[in-house]
Amino acid sequence: MNTADASPKTTVIKWQNPEAELDGLARYIQKLLRENSLDLWPSDVLVVVPNRRWALLARKALRHRKLEATLGGVKLGYPGDMNAPKYSPKRTHLLLTLLANAAAEKTAEVLESFNNIPGIDIPSFVEQKKSLRGFSLTKAVELNELKDYDEVIERMSGDETAPELLEMFEAAATHPTFKDDPHAIRIATFDFPISEDYKVVWILGAVDGFIPRYPAENSGLSEEQRAAQQQCFMSMLSRAQNELFVSYFSQIPLETANKLHISYARTRAGAGEKSALTKPSPFIQEAGDTLPGTIGGQAFLG
């Protein structure tokens, strides 16, 4: 664990479902910051999530409690369909690429490479928008409609060219960094390289299938793949200075579990849908004395 004089206070929490876990996270972090017994800033809190989707859910839950959070430890990627009528990261990336290449006087190559974007007359779009800068540019490429990428806009000076904005957008998608804001809780995925320690670390969604994560339904991991993921898990545990929380949920809709390749012990029939009864990450038990016994979410919140 941490190399400081004392190990962090450690708690393993079992929640009924993801919604309860996310709300419990936000409620407790809000309480910690309000009481401030640790002389805590929001930037002293690291929330570790299994994937992009859980990162966005965690930020939403925190913002619901009036807590700001940065996704600087999450590769957002380019999800969505570039042929969608509007508003997808993939489409915005394509529009930015068009204008960045046009600004670099590669208009002929651009027009030859991109044949069709729904709702866009490409030659007219390039001609009319290629000189735009800053926030006018974000509107033209629909970046202002992508709520997941709002940190890109927050970091802008307002005079960026298309090539400069494309670089910022691609950095958020593939090489993110935490914004320098002491008022923002840090959110990162397990595989994000974290070199500094945090007063509070919360591992979220620690269920089998999220950590370790399986590449496809019913497919296994090689020993090397499993060891690499376990190393990421243990590395995140070691980043806690004062308090460490590891939490997981005990059930999730069966359809969601199958879609996300979450392992489950059995199913349960409910009102209108079946639920999968999940299994905690095996890395929790394998951590040995590093992690204590489990407490229920309601008991934890008191």
Steps between C-alpha positions, in 0.01 A plus 500: 500500500606860554851564616393770744538452877147358534285302261174663390171420666350242264134410439345249259135580423227288339212692339172362373536637146709748297261787570537454875878473465530819294272695733683364804832609354375855441329529837802383695753712309273800554496420873879466513550833329243671720648368825855547367667311782779409257559860386363376170472669160294333226822446304623282791233242405557237231208291373611194303249360252491189280422672170390816318131437565551474875719811493215701350251354748731583791544859381123533460440372855762735643363798309153417631647566845654829376849346484718572197707218349752468220518209256870564444584138582256353246558444130172619351563362151273567201175311568200539278423473132672749271203459266258608771300814415674694778674508834743212542871514592585307185315752285659799677844346456433461128379860462801631689732290287341647189556858615847435640614357169335786312682748722822323406406553134427134437150569374530278193611203709219570746230504235639184347521313832158584642203421282193538715397638837122511555366853495831650382591626155872439543640749244275780629570408864875510447489827309274676751648369825872451440596844637294475818674509837420444864141464614357567154700199389367279782147582389576423135636154580228435762752466782286721725227232479727224640453522876761230561763726345416818688849506653645566154296820480590592859870489408462722194628857480241581232736561208590142400538409133358177361837316523543618861148398600542164328814439707313584820205277403725207414691541826175471698408191302829312516752676732300674774646700788345640816415866479678717755199570720509442879119503503464194272494139618722278285344210306722238336476150359701212645752507218570874521855565627478671841831604650382715792321405821155623604357551846186308398476226237168336409502190277159486332323206334740231622306206358627198312481589132594863560821420687628273365340595169442224248543575129173331399217296640613164638859563394783462746815692574853382462710494816689802372181698432356417840826586678516835321147592608565389856811716505289799391251425778768473769675809369183704544459368856851618577420859406286556814654699784220542756188316387445219251160377386436200276138456401290277280134436422323168558248504215439657161244437223586175326497661157752761615722237661514301178564808291788613723639147552449518877528160669215388722431208731132463415194694391192618681156576358370843587217733410514499123864404455761252615798608707848356499648443845857616449822377654754730664832527326722206593778754551327611821541160663843454349616827657497312832553709811526813289118511481269432798157338512201648322239742636160564341435833336220608733702411808798688356299819452344462842 
